[in-house]
Amino acid sequence: MHPLIDAEKQKLAKKYHDDNLRVSIASYVASAILLFALLCFNISKNYDVQLMQITHLRVLVILLYFTALYIAYTVISFPFSYWSDYRLEHKYDFSTQNFRQWLSDEIKSFLVGFILGLIVFEAIYLITKVAPYYWWLWLSLIMITFSVVIANLFPVLILPLFYKTSPIENESLKIRIAQICQSAGMSVQGVFSINLSSKSTKANAAVVGLGNTKKILLGDTLINNYTEDEIVATLAHELTHYKEHHIWWLILWQALITLTMFFIFSLVSQYFYRLAGFNHVSEIAAFPLFSMIFVVLSAISRPLGSSLSRFYERKADLGALDLAKNADAYISLMAKFCNDQLTIAYPNAFVEWYKYSHPSPGKRIEFAEKWKRNSIDSSPKAL
């Protein structure tokens, strides 16, 4: 273990991870029970029949079905959200919200999720009806386009519902930001502070948006609690994402994965739908089965998505080190993330391969140390 990483904090990180894992497993089990109950007890079919007796307008039937399903899922998942996002975050001294503030965010998440979910749900059951053979192709294209639109609108429509962003006020840091942007050969106007401290003590940074909505966000918790060298190292990482268009590359790869998944779904669903007593994927009552098949395919494809994400994160790490030329600050940054945010520095290799979107902190530290050794070896030697 690296000497900057606190061994006692790593033990606590393991407990934090295990607590969240238990809640996550319980939540998945509860969701699976809901889906199986809807299928096995014909609840979904009977509800669909009742809706058809009320109206034959398919758009309205889809709306009513989704509304009931979404509410049922929210009711079942709420205790798990409360435990993981509120109780555990307070238990480990991360959350800065009281219950009312947390509940307000949950309500906003519910409404945003309902609107976005309804759009997707309507698309699924309108496209599968009008294009019974090539629905998977059209639905893939629509989902890809929808993802790009949401990514573009996220900083201006969704993010402000939960966080406030503002120009960075620290003059010294602003000068450092201008210098690192100049070193990168970029003129970036969209570097902002985001008030993460309104909800959590955790620090973070990110590139959000696409095109004219693209922004680099530095958490105020990062700005207030980390050194300028560490903040510049973080910014250099995000600048590399920005400069090398990693978001667009990831969207492209995700589009190919989505297209492949829907094609495979169109093949395997024929067998499973007949087995469950359905004739076609366009049947709204079969949505619980649709979800279960899609969850399985997503689980199978997850390592590929995780590996692609880690690939671009490694490229951003290299870019950060080349830009900031301060491996010590980067190593310190990674160690602080482990100590302050209870991140597991050296996770199980299989778990990292399967689900980690970033290389583990331990590997990132090793990468920075290797870069430092190489830079010393390649530096001009005094005569």
Contacts in CASP RR format, 6 or more apart in sequence:
PFRMAT RR
TARGET T0000
AUTHOR 0000-0000-0000
METHOD contacts of the structure
MODEL  1
MHPLIDAEKQKLAKKYHDDNLRVSIASYVASAILLFALLCFNISKNYDVQ
LMQITHLRVLVILLYFTALYIAYTVISFPFSYWSDYRLEHKYDFSTQNFR
QWLSDEIKSFLVGFILGLIVFEAIYLITKVAPYYWWLWLSLIMITFSVVI
ANLFPVLILPLFYKTSPIENESLKIRIAQICQSAGMSVQGVFSINLSSKS
TKANAAVVGLGNTKKILLGDTLINNYTEDEIVATLAHELTHYKEHHIWWL
ILWQALITLTMFFIFSLVSQYFYRLAGFNHVSEIAAFPLFSMIFVVLSAI
SRPLGSSLSRFYERKADLGALDLAKNADAYISLMAKFCNDQLTIAYPNAF
VEWYKYSHPSPGKRIEFAEKWKRNSIDSSPKAL
1 7 0 8 1.000
1 10 0 8 1.000
1 345 0 8 1.000
1 346 0 8 1.000
2 331 0 8 1.000
2 335 0 8 1.000
2 345 0 8 1.000
2 362 0 8 1.000
2 365 0 8 1.000
4 331 0 8 1.000
4 332 0 8 1.000
4 335 0 8 1.000
4 339 0 8 1.000
4 365 0 8 1.000
5 335 0 8 1.000
5 338 0 8 1.000
5 339 0 8 1.000
5 345 0 8 1.000
5 361 0 8 1.000
5 362 0 8 1.000
6 338 0 8 1.000
6 339 0 8 1.000
9 338 0 8 1.000
9 339 0 8 1.000
9 342 0 8 1.000
10 338 0 8 1.000
10 344 0 8 1.000
10 345 0 8 1.000
12 92 0 8 1.000
12 342 0 8 1.000
13 338 0 8 1.000
13 342 0 8 1.000
13 343 0 8 1.000
13 344 0 8 1.000
13 345 0 8 1.000
14 344 0 8 1.000
16 88 0 8 1.000
16 92 0 8 1.000
16 342 0 8 1.000
17 342 0 8 1.000
17 344 0 8 1.000
19 88 0 8 1.000
19 91 0 8 1.000
20 84 0 8 1.000
20 88 0 8 1.000
23 80 0 8 1.000
23 83 0 8 1.000
23 84 0 8 1.000
23 88 0 8 1.000
24 80 0 8 1.000
24 84 0 8 1.000
26 80 0 8 1.000
27 77 0 8 1.000
27 80 0 8 1.000
27 81 0 8 1.000
27 84 0 8 1.000
30 76 0 8 1.000
30 77 0 8 1.000
30 80 0 8 1.000
31 73 0 8 1.000
31 76 0 8 1.000
31 77 0 8 1.000
32 292 0 8 1.000
34 72 0 8 1.000
34 73 0 8 1.000
34 76 0 8 1.000
34 288 0 8 1.000
35 288 0 8 1.000
35 289 0 8 1.000
35 291 0 8 1.000
35 292 0 8 1.000
36 288 0 8 1.000
37 43 0 8 1.000
38 44 0 8 1.000
38 69 0 8 1.000
38 288 0 8 1.000
39 276 0 8 1.000
39 288 0 8 1.000
39 289 0 8 1.000
44 285 0 8 1.000
44 286 0 8 1.000
44 287 0 8 1.000
44 288 0 8 1.000
45 285 0 8 1.000
47 65 0 8 1.000
47 68 0 8 1.000
47 285 0 8 1.000
48 61 0 8 1.000
48 65 0 8 1.000
48 283 0 8 1.000
48 284 0 8 1.000
48 285 0 8 1.000
51 61 0 8 1.000
51 64 0 8 1.000
51 65 0 8 1.000
52 61 0 8 1.000
54 64 0 8 1.000
55 61 0 8 1.000
58 125 0 8 1.000
58 126 0 8 1.000
58 129 0 8 1.000
59 122 0 8 1.000
59 126 0 8 1.000
61 284 0 8 1.000
62 121 0 8 1.000
62 122 0 8 1.000
62 125 0 8 1.000
62 126 0 8 1.000
62 284 0 8 1.000
63 118 0 8 1.000
63 122 0 8 1.000
65 284 0 8 1.000
65 285 0 8 1.000
65 287 0 8 1.000
66 117 0 8 1.000
66 118 0 8 1.000
66 121 0 8 1.000
66 122 0 8 1.000
67 114 0 8 1.000
67 118 0 8 1.000
69 287 0 8 1.000
70 114 0 8 1.000
70 117 0 8 1.000
70 118 0 8 1.000
74 110 0 8 1.000
78 106 0 8 1.000
81 106 0 8 1.000
85 102 0 8 1.000
86 95 0 8 1.000
86 97 0 8 1.000
86 99 0 8 1.000
86 102 0 8 1.000
89 95 0 8 1.000
89 200 0 8 1.000
92 342 0 8 1.000
93 201 0 8 1.000
94 200 0 8 1.000
94 201 0 8 1.000
94 202 0 8 1.000
94 341 0 8 1.000
95 102 0 8 1.000
95 199 0 8 1.000
95 200 0 8 1.000
95 201 0 8 1.000
96 197 0 8 1.000
96 198 0 8 1.000
96 199 0 8 1.000
96 200 0 8 1.000
96 201 0 8 1.000
97 105 0 8 1.000
97 198 0 8 1.000
97 199 0 8 1.000
97 200 0 8 1.000
101 199 0 8 1.000
105 162 0 8 1.000
105 199 0 8 1.000
108 161 0 8 1.000
108 162 0 8 1.000
112 158 0 8 1.000
112 161 0 8 1.000
116 150 0 8 1.000
119 146 0 8 1.000
120 143 0 8 1.000
120 146 0 8 1.000
121 287 0 8 1.000
123 139 0 8 1.000
123 142 0 8 1.000
123 143 0 8 1.000
123 146 0 8 1.000
124 139 0 8 1.000
124 290 0 8 1.000
125 282 0 8 1.000
125 284 0 8 1.000
127 135 0 8 1.000
127 138 0 8 1.000
127 139 0 8 1.000
127 142 0 8 1.000
128 135 0 8 1.000
128 139 0 8 1.000
128 280 0 8 1.000
128 281 0 8 1.000
128 282 0 8 1.000
129 282 0 8 1.000
131 138 0 8 1.000
132 280 0 8 1.000
132 282 0 8 1.000
135 266 0 8 1.000
135 281 0 8 1.000
135 282 0 8 1.000
136 262 0 8 1.000
136 263 0 8 1.000
136 265 0 8 1.000
136 266 0 8 1.000
137 259 0 8 1.000
137 262 0 8 1.000
137 263 0 8 1.000
139 262 0 8 1.000
140 255 0 8 1.000
140 258 0 8 1.000
140 259 0 8 1.000
140 262 0 8 1.000
140 263 0 8 1.000
143 258 0 8 1.000
143 262 0 8 1.000
144 251 0 8 1.000
144 254 0 8 1.000
144 255 0 8 1.000
144 258 0 8 1.000
144 259 0 8 1.000
147 251 0 8 1.000
147 254 0 8 1.000
147 255 0 8 1.000
148 210 0 8 1.000
148 251 0 8 1.000
150 158 0 8 1.000
151 209 0 8 1.000
151 210 0 8 1.000
151 247 0 8 1.000
151 251 0 8 1.000
152 209 0 8 1.000
152 210 0 8 1.000
152 211 0 8 1.000
152 213 0 8 1.000
153 213 0 8 1.000
154 208 0 8 1.000
154 209 0 8 1.000
154 213 0 8 1.000
155 208 0 8 1.000
155 209 0 8 1.000
155 213 0 8 1.000
155 214 0 8 1.000
155 215 0 8 1.000
156 213 0 8 1.000
159 165 0 8 1.000
159 194 0 8 1.000
159 208 0 8 1.000
162 199 0 8 1.000
163 194 0 8 1.000
163 195 0 8 1.000
163 196 0 8 1.000
163 198 0 8 1.000
163 199 0 8 1.000
164 194 0 8 1.000
164 195 0 8 1.000
164 198 0 8 1.000
165 192 0 8 1.000
165 193 0 8 1.000
165 194 0 8 1.000
165 195 0 8 1.000
165 215 0 8 1.000
165 217 0 8 1.000
166 192 0 8 1.000
166 193 0 8 1.000
166 195 0 8 1.000
167 192 0 8 1.000
167 193 0 8 1.000
168 174 0 8 1.000
168 177 0 8 1.000
168 191 0 8 1.000
168 192 0 8 1.000
168 193 0 8 1.000
168 218 0 8 1.000
168 223 0 8 1.000
169 193 0 8 1.000
170 223 0 8 1.000
172 228 0 8 1.000
173 223 0 8 1.000
173 228 0 8 1.000
173 231 0 8 1.000
176 228 0 8 1.000
176 231 0 8 1.000
176 232 0 8 1.000
177 191 0 8 1.000
177 232 0 8 1.000
177 235 0 8 1.000
180 232 0 8 1.000
180 235 0 8 1.000
180 236 0 8 1.000
180 239 0 8 1.000
180 323 0 8 1.000
180 324 0 8 1.000
181 187 0 8 1.000
181 188 0 8 1.000
181 191 0 8 1.000
181 239 0 8 1.000
183 323 0 8 1.000
184 236 0 8 1.000
184 239 0 8 1.000
184 240 0 8 1.000
184 243 0 8 1.000
184 323 0 8 1.000
185 243 0 8 1.000
186 239 0 8 1.000
186 242 0 8 1.000
186 243 0 8 1.000
188 216 0 8 1.000
188 239 0 8 1.000
188 242 0 8 1.000
190 214 0 8 1.000
190 215 0 8 1.000
190 216 0 8 1.000
191 215 0 8 1.000
191 216 0 8 1.000
191 218 0 8 1.000
191 235 0 8 1.000
192 215 0 8 1.000
192 216 0 8 1.000
192 217 0 8 1.000
192 218 0 8 1.000
193 217 0 8 1.000
193 218 0 8 1.000
193 219 0 8 1.000
193 220 0 8 1.000
193 223 0 8 1.000
194 217 0 8 1.000
194 218 0 8 1.000
194 219 0 8 1.000
194 220 0 8 1.000
195 219 0 8 1.000
195 220 0 8 1.000
196 202 0 8 1.000
196 203 0 8 1.000
196 204 0 8 1.000
196 219 0 8 1.000
196 220 0 8 1.000
196 221 0 8 1.000
196 222 0 8 1.000
197 219 0 8 1.000
197 220 0 8 1.000
197 221 0 8 1.000
197 224 0 8 1.000
200 221 0 8 1.000
201 221 0 8 1.000
201 340 0 8 1.000
202 221 0 8 1.000
202 340 0 8 1.000
202 341 0 8 1.000
203 219 0 8 1.000
203 221 0 8 1.000
203 222 0 8 1.000
203 225 0 8 1.000
203 226 0 8 1.000
203 337 0 8 1.000
203 340 0 8 1.000
203 341 0 8 1.000
204 219 0 8 1.000
204 221 0 8 1.000
204 222 0 8 1.000
205 216 0 8 1.000
205 217 0 8 1.000
205 218 0 8 1.000
205 219 0 8 1.000
205 222 0 8 1.000
205 234 0 8 1.000
205 235 0 8 1.000
205 237 0 8 1.000
205 238 0 8 1.000
206 216 0 8 1.000
206 217 0 8 1.000
206 238 0 8 1.000
207 214 0 8 1.000
207 215 0 8 1.000
207 216 0 8 1.000
207 217 0 8 1.000
207 238 0 8 1.000
207 241 0 8 1.000
207 242 0 8 1.000
207 246 0 8 1.000
207 247 0 8 1.000
208 214 0 8 1.000
208 215 0 8 1.000
208 217 0 8 1.000
209 215 0 8 1.000
209 247 0 8 1.000
210 247 0 8 1.000
210 248 0 8 1.000
214 242 0 8 1.000
214 247 0 8 1.000
216 235 0 8 1.000
216 238 0 8 1.000
216 239 0 8 1.000
216 242 0 8 1.000
218 231 0 8 1.000
218 234 0 8 1.000
218 235 0 8 1.000
222 231 0 8 1.000
222 234 0 8 1.000
223 231 0 8 1.000
225 340 0 8 1.000
226 234 0 8 1.000
226 333 0 8 1.000
226 336 0 8 1.000
227 329 0 8 1.000
227 332 0 8 1.000
229 324 0 8 1.000
229 326 0 8 1.000
229 328 0 8 1.000
229 329 0 8 1.000
229 332 0 8 1.000
230 329 0 8 1.000
230 330 0 8 1.000
230 332 0 8 1.000
230 333 0 8 1.000
230 336 0 8 1.000
232 324 0 8 1.000
232 326 0 8 1.000
232 329 0 8 1.000
233 320 0 8 1.000
233 324 0 8 1.000
233 326 0 8 1.000
233 329 0 8 1.000
233 330 0 8 1.000
233 333 0 8 1.000
234 320 0 8 1.000
234 333 0 8 1.000
236 319 0 8 1.000
236 320 0 8 1.000
236 321 0 8 1.000
236 323 0 8 1.000
236 324 0 8 1.000
237 316 0 8 1.000
237 317 0 8 1.000
237 319 0 8 1.000
237 320 0 8 1.000
238 316 0 8 1.000
239 320 0 8 1.000
239 323 0 8 1.000
240 246 0 8 1.000
240 315 0 8 1.000
240 316 0 8 1.000
240 318 0 8 1.000
240 319 0 8 1.000
240 320 0 8 1.000
240 323 0 8 1.000
241 247 0 8 1.000
241 312 0 8 1.000
241 316 0 8 1.000
244 315 0 8 1.000
244 316 0 8 1.000
246 312 0 8 1.000
246 315 0 8 1.000
246 316 0 8 1.000
249 312 0 8 1.000
250 308 0 8 1.000
250 309 0 8 1.000
250 312 0 8 1.000
253 305 0 8 1.000
253 308 0 8 1.000
254 305 0 8 1.000
257 301 0 8 1.000
257 304 0 8 1.000
257 305 0 8 1.000
260 301 0 8 1.000
261 294 0 8 1.000
261 297 0 8 1.000
261 298 0 8 1.000
261 301 0 8 1.000
264 297 0 8 1.000
265 293 0 8 1.000
265 294 0 8 1.000
265 297 0 8 1.000
266 281 0 8 1.000
268 293 0 8 1.000
269 281 0 8 1.000
269 289 0 8 1.000
269 290 0 8 1.000
269 293 0 8 1.000
272 289 0 8 1.000
272 293 0 8 1.000
273 279 0 8 1.000
273 280 0 8 1.000
273 281 0 8 1.000
273 283 0 8 1.000
273 286 0 8 1.000
273 289 0 8 1.000
276 286 0 8 1.000
276 289 0 8 1.000
278 285 0 8 1.000
278 286 0 8 1.000
278 289 0 8 1.000
281 290 0 8 1.000
302 354 0 8 1.000
302 355 0 8 1.000
303 353 0 8 1.000
303 354 0 8 1.000
303 355 0 8 1.000
306 353 0 8 1.000
306 354 0 8 1.000
306 355 0 8 1.000
306 356 0 8 1.000
306 357 0 8 1.000
307 353 0 8 1.000
309 357 0 8 1.000
309 358 0 8 1.000
310 356 0 8 1.000
310 357 0 8 1.000
310 358 0 8 1.000
310 359 0 8 1.000
313 357 0 8 1.000
313 358 0 8 1.000
313 359 0 8 1.000
314 359 0 8 1.000
314 367 0 8 1.000
317 330 0 8 1.000
317 359 0 8 1.000
317 364 0 8 1.000
317 367 0 8 1.000
317 368 0 8 1.000
318 367 0 8 1.000
318 371 0 8 1.000
320 330 0 8 1.000
321 327 0 8 1.000
321 330 0 8 1.000
321 368 0 8 1.000
321 371 0 8 1.000
324 330 0 8 1.000
325 375 0 8 1.000
327 368 0 8 1.000
327 369 0 8 1.000
327 371 0 8 1.000
327 372 0 8 1.000
327 375 0 8 1.000
328 372 0 8 1.000
330 364 0 8 1.000
330 368 0 8 1.000
331 365 0 8 1.000
331 368 0 8 1.000
331 369 0 8 1.000
334 361 0 8 1.000
334 362 0 8 1.000
334 364 0 8 1.000
334 365 0 8 1.000
334 368 0 8 1.000
335 361 0 8 1.000
335 365 0 8 1.000
337 343 0 8 1.000
337 361 0 8 1.000
338 344 0 8 1.000
338 345 0 8 1.000
338 361 0 8 1.000
338 362 0 8 1.000
343 361 0 8 1.000
344 360 0 8 1.000
344 361 0 8 1.000
345 360 0 8 1.000
345 361 0 8 1.000
345 362 0 8 1.000
345 365 0 8 1.000
346 360 0 8 1.000
346 362 0 8 1.000
347 356 0 8 1.000
347 360 0 8 1.000
352 359 0 8 1.000
352 360 0 8 1.000
358 364 0 8 1.000
359 367 0 8 1.000
END
